[in-house]
Amino acid sequence: MSKVEFVPKRYDDQDTPWQPFGAPNEDEYRKWSPEVCGICCLKMIGDSLGLTSSISLYELTMRCKDEGGFRELADGEIQGVFHRPLLKVAKRYGLAGKVVGRLTINKIKDSLKKERFIILSINKSKISPQLKGGHLILVHSYDPKVETFVVHDSELLLSESGENIELSAVRLEEISNNKGLIIWQGN
């Protein structure tokens, strides 16, 4: 597979981080940027295939919210991103895919052989005991010679850069929630 674009969740190293994120103001950026790991994965896939380059993370997030991908609770907490609405948004941009409830290492390998992408749910507490909750990463390659998966992590939990992180099958299985989405370019 050719180069897979990397898209981070946060742009806090910039003076006006809401601008590259695409939000109308800083408040919207601060509200939504912590929640968009799945949106980042979708945008990485779409940008790599030339399907979402002209749409911002914020726009994709709002589209997903409109499809039921996020729930805003009365206390301000945001729940999501939910997989089925995320898939619905992916399909609007020329992608195809499916939600998988039992996403094993072998299914991931088989999908990657077919040049498909994996948006994998992982458990943050298995990365570090101080962390909690779920997170989505993009698994985009597998090298059978060294038995290593290559992933992008928009939250930079797995490495400082977040880009093209190499993980063994054992490590990927260890942090995986064994569910996610398989995505490919639609017809």
Helices and strands as residue ranges (DSSP letters): H 18-21, H 26-32, G 33-35, H 37-48, H 57-66, E 70-72, E 78-80, H 83-92, E 95-100, H 105-113, E 117-123, G 124-126, E 134-143, E 148-152, E 165-168, H 169-175, E 176-185
